[in-house]
């Protein structure tokens, strides 16, 4: 995965420490974070949604997410209560 995944929906593979974001939550990639000397794995800034509302913004390694084919803003990928995890 790379910067070309911006605005794609993802699923979290695990809970994010010190955040309300939990495994299985849906999010949109809002920025790509290149690797650094301190963090050798690239990452993403994610906007986490629950019940169609923003829950949190988090920064995670790319290995913590599963990329989905939907892109934010496309009619079939707009979050609604019926297609968002609500628990």
Secondary structure as UniProt FT lines:
FT   HELIX           3..5
FT   TURN            6..7
FT   STRAND          8..12
FT   TURN            17..18
FT   TURN            23..24
FT   STRAND          26..33
FT   STRAND          43..50
FT   TURN            51..52
FT   STRAND          53..61
FT   HELIX           62..64
FT   STRAND          65..71
FT   TURN            72..73
FT   HELIX           75..77
FT   TURN            81..83
//
